[in-house]
Amino acid sequence: MPRTRRGDRTADAGRGFDGTDRRRKERTMALFKKRTEPKAGDWYYCLQHKTVEEGLQCPAKNRFGPYASRTEAEHAMDKVKERNEEWDAE
């Protein structure tokens, strides 16, 4: 069995049974995830613009949702404040 410079590790360490590099596969899988398509009537609260938006207009890191209605999305920050107060009280 061939050895590398690092002692006991074999040349095929980290490879799956099919010969692919498991570590590389694990690192890149998140990059190629299929984006979800918004459903009609999905509402989001944009943290960057502080507005309610229909559909996926801003990146996921900048929004809360999806919400079933516009009014529910408008009260997203109220719900966040309520939950924060509950967690702080614990």
Secondary structure, DSSP 4 states (H G I P E B T S, - for coil): --B-TTTT-BTTTTB-TTS-BHHHHHHHHGGGPPPPPPPTT-EEEETTTTEEEESS-S-GGGEEEEESSHHHHHTHHHHHHHHHHHHHH-
